[in-house]
Amino acid sequence: MPNINDLNIKIFADGADLKGIRTMYANPLIKGFTTNPTLMRKAGIEDYETFARSVLEVVPDRPVSFEVFADDMDEMEAQARVIAAWGDNVNVKIPVTNTKGEFCGELIRRLSGSGVVVNVTAIMTLDQVEQVVDCLDENTAAIVSVFAGRIADTGRDPLPVMTDSVKALARKPKAELIWASPRELLNIFHADSTGCHIITVTNDVLGKLANIGKDLDEFSLDTVKMFYTDASNAGYSIRTDA
């Protein structure tokens, strides 16, 4: 029987809805927060810094990741240093490459070497993980985000990649691996089984936490009741006397 209390992995809430972030902050299971420009745009955020500072007022004492959005390496670095200064609990998301496919290794090396906690994001391969690990300062905490959900979207099993990524990060003990973009609640248990340190989970998936360990016969009956209630409330009918 799966049990959330048996997990070693840390759950980070992923989103850009301030109300949802406030709700998740009240949940002791949530150990940190992440967001990105795409989520922020979908949530209708117009002022990046104002939103970020509002999040930090809600979450003053757990890790929060905010992402740079420049494409030029120098401008990316300038943005990263500004973002890092917003709070001691801020992690700065740096894409593994820019839009030209150029590896951001030297940028990662400079930031990590100067004490900035980077969250290197959009990683998909073990080669990318190993390249990033080479650039991390052993004395600075860091996060390496592998998009396991997107790997799975290509028909590939992400479990071997994540297992090998955990091993690759062992060279930098202060670095942690994120299982990013999970598609279902079961991925939390998948990620934990690989030794992954963190999983980022959106609020819609987090809403299913109450189902963990639920009796399947009871779950079956609940599903039957849901279908019946929804059909009744919709006023559906089928003539059976014809």
Contacts in CASP RR format, 6 or more apart in sequence:
PFRMAT RR
TARGET T0000
AUTHOR 0000-0000-0000
METHOD contacts of the structure
MODEL  1
MPNINDLNIKIFADGADLKGIRTMYANPLIKGFTTNPTLMRKAGIEDYET
FARSVLEVVPDRPVSFEVFADDMDEMEAQARVIAAWGDNVNVKIPVTNTK
GEFCGELIRRLSGSGVVVNVTAIMTLDQVEQVVDCLDENTAAIVSVFAGR
IADTGRDPLPVMTDSVKALARKPKAELIWASPRELLNIFHADSTGCHIIT
VTNDVLGKLANIGKDLDEFSLDTVKMFYTDASNAGYSIRTDA
1 213 0 8 1.000
2 189 0 8 1.000
2 212 0 8 1.000
2 213 0 8 1.000
3 212 0 8 1.000
3 213 0 8 1.000
4 29 0 8 1.000
4 209 0 8 1.000
4 212 0 8 1.000
7 188 0 8 1.000
7 189 0 8 1.000
7 192 0 8 1.000
8 192 0 8 1.000
8 195 0 8 1.000
9 179 0 8 1.000
9 188 0 8 1.000
9 191 0 8 1.000
9 192 0 8 1.000
9 195 0 8 1.000
9 196 0 8 1.000
9 197 0 8 1.000
9 198 0 8 1.000
9 199 0 8 1.000
10 31 0 8 1.000
10 32 0 8 1.000
10 197 0 8 1.000
10 198 0 8 1.000
10 199 0 8 1.000
11 29 0 8 1.000
11 30 0 8 1.000
11 31 0 8 1.000
11 32 0 8 1.000
11 188 0 8 1.000
11 198 0 8 1.000
11 199 0 8 1.000
11 201 0 8 1.000
11 206 0 8 1.000
12 30 0 8 1.000
12 31 0 8 1.000
12 32 0 8 1.000
12 33 0 8 1.000
12 34 0 8 1.000
12 63 0 8 1.000
12 65 0 8 1.000
12 178 0 8 1.000
12 198 0 8 1.000
12 199 0 8 1.000
12 200 0 8 1.000
12 201 0 8 1.000
13 20 0 8 1.000
13 21 0 8 1.000
13 24 0 8 1.000
13 30 0 8 1.000
13 32 0 8 1.000
13 33 0 8 1.000
13 34 0 8 1.000
13 200 0 8 1.000
13 201 0 8 1.000
13 202 0 8 1.000
13 203 0 8 1.000
13 206 0 8 1.000
14 33 0 8 1.000
14 34 0 8 1.000
14 35 0 8 1.000
14 39 0 8 1.000
14 180 0 8 1.000
14 200 0 8 1.000
14 201 0 8 1.000
14 202 0 8 1.000
15 21 0 8 1.000
15 33 0 8 1.000
15 34 0 8 1.000
15 35 0 8 1.000
15 39 0 8 1.000
15 43 0 8 1.000
15 202 0 8 1.000
15 203 0 8 1.000
16 35 0 8 1.000
16 36 0 8 1.000
16 39 0 8 1.000
16 40 0 8 1.000
16 42 0 8 1.000
16 43 0 8 1.000
16 45 0 8 1.000
16 51 0 8 1.000
17 43 0 8 1.000
17 203 0 8 1.000
18 51 0 8 1.000
18 54 0 8 1.000
18 55 0 8 1.000
18 58 0 8 1.000
20 203 0 8 1.000
21 33 0 8 1.000
21 55 0 8 1.000
21 58 0 8 1.000
21 59 0 8 1.000
22 58 0 8 1.000
23 203 0 8 1.000
24 30 0 8 1.000
24 33 0 8 1.000
24 203 0 8 1.000
24 206 0 8 1.000
25 33 0 8 1.000
25 58 0 8 1.000
25 59 0 8 1.000
25 62 0 8 1.000
29 209 0 8 1.000
30 62 0 8 1.000
30 206 0 8 1.000
31 62 0 8 1.000
31 63 0 8 1.000
31 198 0 8 1.000
32 59 0 8 1.000
32 62 0 8 1.000
32 63 0 8 1.000
32 64 0 8 1.000
33 55 0 8 1.000
33 59 0 8 1.000
33 62 0 8 1.000
33 63 0 8 1.000
33 64 0 8 1.000
33 65 0 8 1.000
34 64 0 8 1.000
34 65 0 8 1.000
34 93 0 8 1.000
34 119 0 8 1.000
34 178 0 8 1.000
34 200 0 8 1.000
35 55 0 8 1.000
35 64 0 8 1.000
35 65 0 8 1.000
35 66 0 8 1.000
35 67 0 8 1.000
36 67 0 8 1.000
36 93 0 8 1.000
36 121 0 8 1.000
37 48 0 8 1.000
37 67 0 8 1.000
37 69 0 8 1.000
40 48 0 8 1.000
40 51 0 8 1.000
45 51 0 8 1.000
48 69 0 8 1.000
49 86 0 8 1.000
52 66 0 8 1.000
52 83 0 8 1.000
52 86 0 8 1.000
53 86 0 8 1.000
55 64 0 8 1.000
56 64 0 8 1.000
56 86 0 8 1.000
56 87 0 8 1.000
56 89 0 8 1.000
56 90 0 8 1.000
59 89 0 8 1.000
60 89 0 8 1.000
61 89 0 8 1.000
62 89 0 8 1.000
63 89 0 8 1.000
63 90 0 8 1.000
63 91 0 8 1.000
63 117 0 8 1.000
64 89 0 8 1.000
64 90 0 8 1.000
64 91 0 8 1.000
65 90 0 8 1.000
65 91 0 8 1.000
65 92 0 8 1.000
65 93 0 8 1.000
65 119 0 8 1.000
65 143 0 8 1.000
66 83 0 8 1.000
66 86 0 8 1.000
66 90 0 8 1.000
66 91 0 8 1.000
66 92 0 8 1.000
66 93 0 8 1.000
67 92 0 8 1.000
67 93 0 8 1.000
67 94 0 8 1.000
67 95 0 8 1.000
67 121 0 8 1.000
68 76 0 8 1.000
68 79 0 8 1.000
68 80 0 8 1.000
68 83 0 8 1.000
68 92 0 8 1.000
68 93 0 8 1.000
68 94 0 8 1.000
68 95 0 8 1.000
69 79 0 8 1.000
70 76 0 8 1.000
70 78 0 8 1.000
70 79 0 8 1.000
71 98 0 8 1.000
71 99 0 8 1.000
71 100 0 8 1.000
72 98 0 8 1.000
73 98 0 8 1.000
73 102 0 8 1.000
73 104 0 8 1.000
73 106 0 8 1.000
73 107 0 8 1.000
76 94 0 8 1.000
76 98 0 8 1.000
76 104 0 8 1.000
76 107 0 8 1.000
77 107 0 8 1.000
77 110 0 8 1.000
77 111 0 8 1.000
80 92 0 8 1.000
80 94 0 8 1.000
80 107 0 8 1.000
80 111 0 8 1.000
80 116 0 8 1.000
80 118 0 8 1.000
81 111 0 8 1.000
81 116 0 8 1.000
83 90 0 8 1.000
83 92 0 8 1.000
84 90 0 8 1.000
84 92 0 8 1.000
84 111 0 8 1.000
84 116 0 8 1.000
84 117 0 8 1.000
90 117 0 8 1.000
91 117 0 8 1.000
91 118 0 8 1.000
91 119 0 8 1.000
91 143 0 8 1.000
92 111 0 8 1.000
92 116 0 8 1.000
92 117 0 8 1.000
92 118 0 8 1.000
92 119 0 8 1.000
93 118 0 8 1.000
93 119 0 8 1.000
93 120 0 8 1.000
93 121 0 8 1.000
93 145 0 8 1.000
94 104 0 8 1.000
94 107 0 8 1.000
94 108 0 8 1.000
94 111 0 8 1.000
94 118 0 8 1.000
94 119 0 8 1.000
94 120 0 8 1.000
94 121 0 8 1.000
95 104 0 8 1.000
95 120 0 8 1.000
95 121 0 8 1.000
95 122 0 8 1.000
96 103 0 8 1.000
96 104 0 8 1.000
96 120 0 8 1.000
96 121 0 8 1.000
96 122 0 8 1.000
96 123 0 8 1.000
96 128 0 8 1.000
96 132 0 8 1.000
97 103 0 8 1.000
97 104 0 8 1.000
97 122 0 8 1.000
98 104 0 8 1.000
103 131 0 8 1.000
104 120 0 8 1.000
105 131 0 8 1.000
105 132 0 8 1.000
105 135 0 8 1.000
106 135 0 8 1.000
108 118 0 8 1.000
108 120 0 8 1.000
108 132 0 8 1.000
108 135 0 8 1.000
108 136 0 8 1.000
109 135 0 8 1.000
109 136 0 8 1.000
109 137 0 8 1.000
111 118 0 8 1.000
112 118 0 8 1.000
112 135 0 8 1.000
112 136 0 8 1.000
112 137 0 8 1.000
112 140 0 8 1.000
112 142 0 8 1.000
113 137 0 8 1.000
113 139 0 8 1.000
113 140 0 8 1.000
115 137 0 8 1.000
115 139 0 8 1.000
115 140 0 8 1.000
116 140 0 8 1.000
117 140 0 8 1.000
117 141 0 8 1.000
117 142 0 8 1.000
117 143 0 8 1.000
118 136 0 8 1.000
118 142 0 8 1.000
118 143 0 8 1.000
119 142 0 8 1.000
119 143 0 8 1.000
119 144 0 8 1.000
119 145 0 8 1.000
119 178 0 8 1.000
120 132 0 8 1.000
120 142 0 8 1.000
120 143 0 8 1.000
120 144 0 8 1.000
120 145 0 8 1.000
121 145 0 8 1.000
121 147 0 8 1.000
121 180 0 8 1.000
122 145 0 8 1.000
122 147 0 8 1.000
123 129 0 8 1.000
123 132 0 8 1.000
123 144 0 8 1.000
123 145 0 8 1.000
123 146 0 8 1.000
123 147 0 8 1.000
124 146 0 8 1.000
124 147 0 8 1.000
124 150 0 8 1.000
124 151 0 8 1.000
125 161 0 8 1.000
126 161 0 8 1.000
126 164 0 8 1.000
126 165 0 8 1.000
126 168 0 8 1.000
129 144 0 8 1.000
129 146 0 8 1.000
129 164 0 8 1.000
129 165 0 8 1.000
129 168 0 8 1.000
129 169 0 8 1.000
130 168 0 8 1.000
132 144 0 8 1.000
133 144 0 8 1.000
133 168 0 8 1.000
133 169 0 8 1.000
133 171 0 8 1.000
133 172 0 8 1.000
133 175 0 8 1.000
136 142 0 8 1.000
136 172 0 8 1.000
136 175 0 8 1.000
138 172 0 8 1.000
138 173 0 8 1.000
138 174 0 8 1.000
139 174 0 8 1.000
140 174 0 8 1.000
141 174 0 8 1.000
141 175 0 8 1.000
141 176 0 8 1.000
142 172 0 8 1.000
142 174 0 8 1.000
142 175 0 8 1.000
142 176 0 8 1.000
143 175 0 8 1.000
143 176 0 8 1.000
143 177 0 8 1.000
143 178 0 8 1.000
143 198 0 8 1.000
144 165 0 8 1.000
144 169 0 8 1.000
144 175 0 8 1.000
144 176 0 8 1.000
144 177 0 8 1.000
144 178 0 8 1.000
145 178 0 8 1.000
145 180 0 8 1.000
145 200 0 8 1.000
146 158 0 8 1.000
146 161 0 8 1.000
146 162 0 8 1.000
146 165 0 8 1.000
146 177 0 8 1.000
146 178 0 8 1.000
146 179 0 8 1.000
146 180 0 8 1.000
147 180 0 8 1.000
147 181 0 8 1.000
148 158 0 8 1.000
148 161 0 8 1.000
148 162 0 8 1.000
148 179 0 8 1.000
148 180 0 8 1.000
148 181 0 8 1.000
148 182 0 8 1.000
148 187 0 8 1.000
148 190 0 8 1.000
148 191 0 8 1.000
149 158 0 8 1.000
149 179 0 8 1.000
149 180 0 8 1.000
149 181 0 8 1.000
149 182 0 8 1.000
149 183 0 8 1.000
149 187 0 8 1.000
150 181 0 8 1.000
151 158 0 8 1.000
151 161 0 8 1.000
152 158 0 8 1.000
152 183 0 8 1.000
153 183 0 8 1.000
158 179 0 8 1.000
158 190 0 8 1.000
159 190 0 8 1.000
159 193 0 8 1.000
159 194 0 8 1.000
162 177 0 8 1.000
162 179 0 8 1.000
162 191 0 8 1.000
162 194 0 8 1.000
162 195 0 8 1.000
162 196 0 8 1.000
163 194 0 8 1.000
163 195 0 8 1.000
165 177 0 8 1.000
165 196 0 8 1.000
166 177 0 8 1.000
166 194 0 8 1.000
166 195 0 8 1.000
166 196 0 8 1.000
166 197 0 8 1.000
169 175 0 8 1.000
169 176 0 8 1.000
169 177 0 8 1.000
176 197 0 8 1.000
176 198 0 8 1.000
177 195 0 8 1.000
177 196 0 8 1.000
177 197 0 8 1.000
177 198 0 8 1.000
178 196 0 8 1.000
178 197 0 8 1.000
178 198 0 8 1.000
178 199 0 8 1.000
178 200 0 8 1.000
179 187 0 8 1.000
179 190 0 8 1.000
179 191 0 8 1.000
179 194 0 8 1.000
179 196 0 8 1.000
179 198 0 8 1.000
179 199 0 8 1.000
179 200 0 8 1.000
180 199 0 8 1.000
180 200 0 8 1.000
181 200 0 8 1.000
182 188 0 8 1.000
182 191 0 8 1.000
182 199 0 8 1.000
182 200 0 8 1.000
182 201 0 8 1.000
182 205 0 8 1.000
184 205 0 8 1.000
185 205 0 8 1.000
185 208 0 8 1.000
185 209 0 8 1.000
185 211 0 8 1.000
185 212 0 8 1.000
187 199 0 8 1.000
188 199 0 8 1.000
188 201 0 8 1.000
191 199 0 8 1.000
192 199 0 8 1.000
211 219 0 8 1.000
END
